[in-house]
């Protein structure tokens, strides 16, 4: 079968991704009954386009209506600033600081009036556990940043100087999952000792043991993403597990990989970067298992649809935007770099250009959220990313082995532990300062990414042509960045 002439997805999946994004944006602004009218109109129009075989427009409208509905169903509350008697069940593992404890409550009520969404409270240092039912007098208001708070299912936040009263306790399946996460966190503490903070960040997404000085140094050197569960780590892990767990039946292998991806996503609290990598890998594997050519841009769009259907408000978070913008650069740009430099287009050159492409892809998003960029991200990414693809699966296998053969795992842990020591040494070296940049205007960001699209082979399949339109648009976006 000539895989060069077969596409796994047709590019209409890009219409589905666009529809999902517009669905979130409109759904966050409108409420019933206007939303119901928009959903009905989009469904009717989608049916017309599908009948006429305009699949791209049909998918755009179908996903627009579906995500619009999904966004409208996210529970939200509006609370006036005031002092209330707050009660509810601790819904996440409490986050303990030196003097305070931060908790998230579900099934919450204010002065006996039930809330639809969850509540975030900052309390005095208190020994609380998941499932504790508490009651406390607190000063409460609607979330200061409702869009980003809604990504965590929160729409109300508050603070209290009083120690909460524990009035009950309840457990559920999610509590069991958090117990597993806590068990592995303790195992990592035992296995990696002084390097446990870095290991927990990389393996289970827990960065609570990384102090401020370390995280500041990692951020300045552009390697902070290496010490958290990112798309790169998940890709390496799922690739390894896909090779190890094989049944010999293609679709059973795909289902097994999907189950592993779902379990690991749950273990890392369904962060957008993990979900993005999981959906992307599943799309690529589905292509290979069906003897079709994997199509990275379409798999990328498929991952946008998957993440936004699960949690529409992720669109407004730094994690989502940084993860997807970096991946957009990796999907769009390495082939063009190879063409411009007259280099062979293979896995080695693609991997070498990946750090530069991710940096360019996430440039305006980094400036927007962090008021600057780390120029060291490019050389550090090129130097450390290949090393991380080996370290991550090795450390993960040691972690999984620890419940069965603890002392064997402890012995084997010295190998990845040495890798963590090297990463921490390099990551905290004084290599460079962050380059300050103003936050770009939304119009500048939009023009920038259209320019990247026009620079890619999606717009210019002839690799010998210079991407003049894309470069012009990027230049225009920089001008808008400066003047707006």
C-alpha positions as CSV (number, residue, x, y, z in Angstrom):
1,X,0.0,0.0,0.0
2,X,1.4,3.4,-1.0
3,X,1.2,5.3,2.2
4,X,2.4,8.5,0.6
5,X,-0.9,8.9,-1.3
6,X,-3.2,8.1,1.6
7,X,-4.1,10.6,4.3
8,X,-5.3,9.4,7.7
9,X,-7.5,12.5,8.2
10,X,-8.7,14.8,5.6
11,X,-8.0,18.4,6.6
12,X,-11.7,19.1,7.4
13,X,-10.7,18.2,10.9
14,X,-9.2,21.6,11.0
15,X,-12.7,23.0,10.6
16,X,-13.7,20.9,13.7
17,X,-10.9,22.5,15.7
18,X,-11.9,26.0,14.6
19,X,-15.5,25.3,15.4
20,X,-14.6,24.1,18.9
21,X,-12.5,27.2,19.6
22,X,-15.3,29.6,18.4
23,X,-17.8,27.5,20.4
24,X,-15.9,28.1,23.7
25,X,-15.4,31.8,23.0
26,X,-19.1,32.4,22.3
27,X,-20.3,30.0,25.0
28,X,-18.3,31.9,27.6
29,X,-20.1,35.1,26.6
30,X,-23.7,34.0,26.0
31,X,-26.3,32.3,28.2
32,X,-29.7,30.7,27.6
33,X,-31.9,31.1,25.7
34,X,-29.7,32.8,23.1
35,X,-27.3,29.8,23.3
36,X,-30.2,27.4,22.5
37,X,-31.0,29.4,19.4
38,X,-27.3,29.4,18.3
39,X,-27.1,25.6,18.8
40,X,-30.2,24.9,16.9
41,X,-29.1,27.1,13.9
42,X,-25.6,25.6,13.8
43,X,-27.1,22.1,13.9
44,X,-29.5,22.8,11.0
45,X,-26.7,24.5,8.9
46,X,-24.4,21.6,9.6
47,X,-26.9,19.1,8.3
48,X,-27.2,21.1,5.1
49,X,-23.4,21.2,4.6
50,X,-23.0,17.5,5.3
51,X,-25.8,16.6,2.8
52,X,-24.0,18.7,0.2
53,X,-20.7,16.9,1.1
54,X,-19.1,20.1,2.5
55,X,-17.5,18.1,5.3
56,X,-15.1,20.8,6.5
57,X,-17.9,23.4,7.1
58,X,-20.2,20.6,8.4
59,X,-17.6,19.6,11.0
60,X,-17.0,23.2,11.9
61,X,-20.6,23.8,12.7
62,X,-21.2,20.4,14.4
63,X,-18.3,21.0,16.8
64,X,-19.3,24.7,17.2
65,X,-22.7,23.6,18.4
66,X,-21.4,20.7,20.6
67,X,-18.7,22.8,22.4
68,X,-21.2,25.7,22.7
69,X,-23.5,23.3,24.5
70,X,-20.7,21.8,26.6
71,X,-19.5,25.3,27.6
72,X,-23.1,26.3,28.6
73,X,-23.3,23.3,30.8
74,X,-20.3,24.2,32.9
75,X,-21.6,25.2,36.4
76,X,-21.0,28.8,37.3
77,X,-22.1,30.9,40.3
78,X,-22.2,34.7,40.9
79,X,-21.5,35.6,44.6
80,X,-21.5,39.1,46.1
81,X,-18.5,39.9,48.3
82,X,-19.4,39.2,51.9
83,X,-19.0,37.0,55.0
84,X,-20.7,33.7,54.8
85,X,-20.9,30.4,56.6
86,X,-19.3,28.1,54.1
87,X,-19.7,24.4,54.1
88,X,-18.6,21.6,51.7
89,X,-16.5,18.5,51.0
90,X,-12.8,18.7,50.3
91,X,-12.6,17.8,46.6
92,X,-8.8,17.8,46.0
93,X,-5.7,17.0,48.1
94,X,-5.3,20.1,50.3
95,X,-2.2,22.3,49.4
96,X,-0.3,23.1,52.6
97,X,2.1,26.1,52.8
98,X,4.1,27.3,55.7
99,X,1.2,29.2,57.4
100,X,-1.9,28.4,55.2
101,X,-3.8,25.6,53.7
102,X,-5.6,25.9,50.4
103,X,-8.7,23.7,49.8
104,X,-11.2,23.2,47.0
105,X,-14.8,22.3,48.1
106,X,-17.5,20.5,46.2
107,X,-21.2,20.3,47.2
108,X,-20.6,23.7,48.8
109,X,-23.2,26.1,50.2
110,X,-23.1,29.6,51.5
111,X,-25.4,30.3,54.5
112,X,-27.2,27.1,53.6
113,X,-27.8,28.1,49.9
114,X,-26.2,25.4,47.6
115,X,-23.7,26.4,44.9
116,X,-23.4,24.8,41.5
117,X,-19.6,25.1,41.1
118,X,-16.8,24.5,43.5
119,X,-15.3,26.9,46.0
120,X,-11.6,27.7,46.6
121,X,-10.7,28.6,50.2
122,X,-7.5,29.8,51.9
123,X,-7.5,28.8,55.5
124,X,-5.0,28.8,58.4
125,X,-2.6,25.8,58.5
126,X,-5.0,22.9,59.1
127,X,-4.7,19.1,58.9
128,X,-7.4,18.3,56.3
129,X,-7.8,15.3,54.0
130,X,-9.7,14.6,50.8
131,X,-13.4,13.9,51.6
132,X,-13.5,15.8,54.9
133,X,-16.8,17.8,55.2
134,X,-16.0,21.1,56.8
135,X,-17.8,24.3,57.9
136,X,-16.2,27.7,58.5
137,X,-17.0,31.4,58.5
138,X,-15.2,33.0,55.5
139,X,-15.1,36.2,53.4
140,X,-16.2,35.0,49.9
141,X,-16.6,36.5,46.4
142,X,-16.8,35.5,42.8
143,X,-13.5,34.4,41.3
144,X,-11.3,37.3,40.3
145,X,-10.5,35.6,37.0
146,X,-13.7,33.6,36.3
147,X,-12.6,32.2,32.9
148,X,-9.4,30.6,34.2
149,X,-11.0,29.6,37.5
150,X,-13.8,27.8,35.6
151,X,-11.2,25.5,34.0
152,X,-10.8,24.0,37.5
153,X,-14.6,24.0,38.0
154,X,-14.3,26.9,40.5
155,X,-16.4,30.1,40.4
156,X,-16.1,31.3,44.0
157,X,-13.1,32.0,46.2
158,X,-12.6,33.1,49.7
159,X,-10.3,33.4,52.8
160,X,-10.8,32.8,56.5
161,X,-8.8,33.3,59.7
162,X,-10.8,30.7,61.5
163,X,-9.9,27.0,61.8
164,X,-12.6,25.0,60.0
165,X,-14.9,22.6,61.8
166,X,-14.8,19.0,60.4
167,X,-18.4,17.7,60.5
168,X,-18.1,14.5,58.5
169,X,-16.2,12.5,55.9
170,X,-17.0,10.9,52.6
171,X,-15.0,8.9,50.0
172,X,-15.5,8.2,46.3
173,X,-13.6,6.8,43.3
174,X,-11.7,10.1,42.7
175,X,-10.5,9.8,46.3
176,X,-9.1,6.4,45.5
177,X,-7.3,7.9,42.5
178,X,-5.8,10.6,44.7
179,X,-4.7,7.9,47.2
180,X,-2.8,6.2,44.3
181,X,-1.2,9.5,43.4
182,X,-0.2,10.0,47.0
183,X,1.2,6.4,47.2
184,X,3.4,7.1,44.2
185,X,4.5,10.4,45.6
186,X,5.7,8.7,48.7
187,X,7.4,6.0,46.6
188,X,9.2,8.7,44.6
189,X,10.3,10.3,47.9
190,X,11.9,7.0,49.0
191,X,13.4,6.2,45.6
192,X,14.9,9.5,44.6
193,X,15.5,11.2,48.0
194,X,16.9,14.7,47.4
195,X,15.9,14.6,43.7
196,X,12.3,13.6,44.6
197,X,10.9,17.1,43.9
198,X,12.1,17.0,40.3
199,X,11.0,13.4,39.8
200,X,7.5,14.1,41.2
201,X,7.1,17.1,38.9
202,X,8.1,15.1,35.9
203,X,6.3,11.8,36.7
204,X,3.0,12.8,38.3
205,X,2.8,16.5,37.8
206,X,3.4,17.4,41.5
207,X,5.7,20.4,41.8
208,X,5.0,21.2,45.4
209,X,8.5,20.2,46.5
210,X,10.3,22.6,44.1
211,X,11.2,25.7,46.0
212,X,11.0,29.2,44.6
213,X,14.7,29.6,43.9
214,X,14.8,26.4,41.9
215,X,11.7,27.2,39.8
216,X,13.0,30.7,39.2
217,X,16.3,29.4,37.9
218,X,14.5,26.8,35.7
219,X,12.3,29.5,34.3
220,X,15.3,31.8,33.6
221,X,17.0,29.0,31.7
222,X,13.9,28.0,29.8
223,X,13.7,24.4,31.2
224,X,10.8,24.7,33.6
225,X,8.7,22.6,31.2
226,X,11.2,19.7,31.6
227,X,10.3,19.4,35.3
228,X,6.6,19.0,34.8
229,X,4.6,16.5,33.0
230,X,4.5,17.9,29.5
231,X,3.6,16.6,26.1
232,X,7.1,15.6,25.4
233,X,7.2,13.3,28.5
234,X,3.8,11.8,27.7
235,X,4.8,11.1,24.1
236,X,8.0,9.3,25.2
237,X,6.1,7.3,27.8
238,X,3.2,6.3,25.6
239,X,5.6,5.3,22.8
240,X,7.5,3.1,25.2
241,X,4.3,1.5,26.6
242,X,2.9,1.0,23.1
243,X,6.0,-1.0,22.2
244,X,5.9,-3.1,25.5
245,X,2.2,-3.9,25.7
246,X,1.2,-5.5,22.5
247,X,-1.5,-8.1,22.0
248,X,-0.9,-8.8,18.3
249,X,-4.3,-7.3,17.4
250,X,-4.1,-3.8,16.1
251,X,-7.3,-2.3,17.4
252,X,-6.9,-4.1,20.7
253,X,-3.5,-2.5,21.0
254,X,-5.1,0.9,20.3
255,X,-7.7,0.4,23.0
256,X,-5.0,-0.7,25.4
257,X,-3.0,2.4,24.6
258,X,-6.1,4.6,25.1
259,X,-6.7,3.0,28.5
260,X,-3.1,3.7,29.5
261,X,-3.4,7.3,28.3
262,X,-6.7,7.7,30.2
263,X,-5.2,6.3,33.5
264,X,-2.1,8.4,33.2
265,X,-4.1,11.6,32.4
266,X,-6.2,10.9,35.5
267,X,-3.0,10.4,37.6
268,X,-1.7,13.8,36.5
269,X,-5.0,15.5,37.1
270,X,-6.0,15.8,33.4
271,X,-3.7,18.7,32.7
272,X,-4.1,20.2,29.1
273,X,-0.5,19.3,28.1
274,X,-1.0,15.6,29.0
275,X,-4.4,15.4,27.3
276,X,-3.0,17.1,24.2
277,X,-0.2,14.6,23.9
278,X,-2.5,11.7,24.6
279,X,-5.0,12.6,21.9
280,X,-2.2,13.4,19.5
281,X,-0.5,10.0,20.1
282,X,-3.8,8.1,19.8
283,X,-4.6,9.8,16.4
284,X,-1.1,9.0,15.1
285,X,-1.3,5.4,16.4
286,X,-4.8,4.9,14.8
287,X,-3.3,6.0,11.5
288,X,-0.4,3.5,11.7
289,X,-2.6,0.7,12.9
290,X,-5.0,1.2,9.9
291,X,-2.1,1.3,7.3
292,X,-2.7,5.0,6.7
293,X,-0.3,7.9,6.6
294,X,-0.2,9.8,9.9
295,X,-1.0,13.5,9.4
296,X,0.5,15.6,12.2
297,X,-1.6,18.8,11.6
298,X,-4.8,16.8,11.6
299,X,-3.8,14.9,14.8
300,X,-3.0,18.3,16.3
301,X,-6.5,19.6,15.5
302,X,-8.0,16.4,16.8
303,X,-6.3,17.0,20.1
304,X,-7.7,20.5,20.3
305,X,-11.2,19.1,19.8
306,X,-10.7,16.4,22.4
307,X,-9.4,18.7,25.1
308,X,-12.1,21.4,24.6
309,X,-14.9,18.8,24.7
310,X,-13.6,17.6,28.0
311,X,-13.1,21.0,29.5
312,X,-13.9,24.1,27.4
313,X,-12.5,26.6,29.8
314,X,-9.0,25.1,29.4
315,X,-8.8,27.4,26.4
316,X,-8.2,30.4,28.8
317,X,-5.4,28.8,30.8
318,X,-1.6,29.3,30.4
319,X,-1.1,25.5,30.3
320,X,-3.4,25.0,27.3
321,X,-2.1,28.0,25.3
322,X,1.6,27.2,26.0
323,X,1.2,23.5,25.2
324,X,-0.7,24.0,22.0
325,X,1.3,27.0,20.8
326,X,4.5,25.1,21.2
327,X,3.1,22.0,19.5
328,X,1.8,24.3,16.6
329,X,5.4,25.4,16.0
330,X,6.7,21.8,16.0
331,X,3.9,20.7,13.6
332,X,4.3,23.7,11.2
333,X,7.9,24.8,11.1
334,X,10.6,22.1,11.1
335,X,9.9,21.0,7.5
336,X,10.2,24.6,6.4
337,X,13.5,25.0,8.2
338,X,14.8,21.9,6.4
339,X,13.7,23.3,3.1
340,X,15.2,26.8,3.6
341,X,18.6,25.3,4.8
342,X,18.5,22.5,2.1
343,X,18.8,19.8,4.7
344,X,17.2,16.3,4.4
345,X,13.8,16.1,6.0
346,X,14.1,13.2,8.5
347,X,13.6,12.4,12.2
348,X,17.1,13.7,13.2
349,X,16.7,17.1,11.6
350,X,13.1,17.4,12.8
351,X,14.2,16.7,16.4
352,X,17.0,19.2,16.1
353,X,14.6,22.0,15.0
354,X,11.9,21.0,17.4
355,X,13.2,23.3,20.3
356,X,13.5,26.3,17.9
357,X,10.0,25.6,16.5
358,X,8.4,25.3,19.9
359,X,10.1,28.5,21.0
360,X,8.8,30.4,18.0
361,X,5.4,28.9,18.3
362,X,5.0,29.9,22.0
363,X,6.7,33.3,21.8
364,X,3.7,35.6,22.0
365,X,2.0,33.4,24.6
366,X,5.1,33.4,26.8
367,X,5.3,37.2,26.5
368,X,1.5,37.5,27.4
369,X,1.6,35.4,30.5
370,X,5.2,36.0,31.8
371,X,6.0,39.5,30.3
372,X,9.2,38.1,28.7
373,X,10.9,35.1,27.2
374,X,14.0,33.0,28.0
375,X,16.3,32.9,25.1
376,X,18.2,30.0,26.7
377,X,15.1,27.8,26.0
378,X,16.4,27.0,22.5
379,X,19.9,25.7,23.3
380,X,18.7,24.0,26.5
381,X,15.9,22.4,24.7
382,X,18.2,21.0,21.9
383,X,20.7,19.8,24.5
384,X,18.3,18.2,27.1
385,X,15.2,17.1,25.2
386,X,16.8,13.9,23.7
387,X,18.2,13.1,27.2
388,X,14.7,13.6,28.7
389,X,13.1,11.1,26.3
390,X,15.3,8.4,27.8
391,X,15.2,9.6,31.4
392,X,11.4,9.9,31.7
393,X,10.4,6.3,30.7
394,X,13.2,4.9,32.8
395,X,12.2,6.8,35.9
396,X,8.6,5.9,35.3
397,X,9.3,2.2,35.0
398,X,11.3,2.3,38.3
399,X,8.3,4.0,40.0
400,X,5.9,1.3,38.8
401,X,8.3,-1.5,39.9
402,X,8.6,-0.1,43.4
403,X,5.4,-1.7,44.8
404,X,6.4,-5.2,43.5
405,X,10.2,-5.2,44.0
406,X,10.9,-2.2,46.2
407,X,14.7,-2.8,46.8
408,X,15.3,-3.8,43.2
409,X,13.6,-0.5,42.2
410,X,15.6,1.4,44.8
411,X,18.8,0.0,43.3
412,X,17.7,0.7,39.7
413,X,16.6,4.2,40.7
414,X,20.3,5.3,41.0
415,X,20.5,5.4,37.2
416,X,17.7,8.0,36.6
417,X,18.6,9.7,39.9
418,X,22.0,10.5,38.4
419,X,20.1,12.0,35.4
420,X,18.0,14.2,37.7
421,X,21.1,15.4,39.5
422,X,22.6,16.4,36.1
423,X,19.4,18.1,35.0
424,X,19.1,20.0,38.3
425,X,22.8,21.1,38.0
426,X,22.4,22.3,34.5
427,X,18.9,23.8,35.0
428,X,20.0,25.9,38.0
429,X,23.2,27.3,36.5
430,X,23.4,31.0,35.9
431,X,23.2,30.9,32.1
432,X,21.0,33.9,31.2
433,X,18.3,36.3,32.3
434,X,14.8,36.5,30.9
435,X,14.3,39.0,28.1
436,X,11.5,41.4,29.1
437,X,8.8,41.9,26.5
438,X,5.4,43.7,26.6
439,X,2.3,41.6,26.5
440,X,1.1,41.4,22.8
441,X,-2.4,42.6,21.8
442,X,-4.8,39.9,20.8
443,X,-4.8,41.2,17.2
444,X,-1.0,40.9,17.0
445,X,-1.2,37.3,18.3
446,X,-3.8,36.3,15.7
447,X,-1.8,37.8,12.8
448,X,1.3,36.1,14.2
449,X,-0.2,32.6,14.1
450,X,-1.7,33.2,10.7
451,X,1.8,34.1,9.5
452,X,3.2,30.8,11.0
453,X,0.5,28.9,9.1
454,X,1.4,30.7,5.8
455,X,5.1,29.9,6.4
456,X,4.4,26.1,6.7
457,X,4.1,23.4,4.1
458,X,0.3,23.4,4.6
459,X,0.2,26.7,2.7
460,X,3.3,26.2,0.6
461,X,3.5,22.5,-0.4
462,X,6.3,23.5,-2.9
463,X,9.3,23.3,-0.5
464,X,11.5,25.4,-2.9
465,X,9.4,28.5,-2.5
466,X,10.2,31.1,0.1
467,X,7.3,31.7,2.5
468,X,7.1,35.4,1.7
469,X,3.4,35.9,2.7
470,X,4.0,34.3,6.1
471,X,7.1,36.3,6.8
472,X,5.2,39.5,5.8
473,X,2.4,38.6,8.2
474,X,4.8,37.9,11.0
475,X,6.5,41.3,10.4
476,X,3.1,42.9,10.6
477,X,2.3,41.2,13.8
478,X,5.5,42.4,15.4
479,X,4.6,46.0,14.3
480,X,1.2,45.6,15.9
481,X,2.9,44.1,19.0
482,X,4.9,47.3,19.3
483,X,2.3,50.0,18.5
484,X,-0.8,48.5,20.2
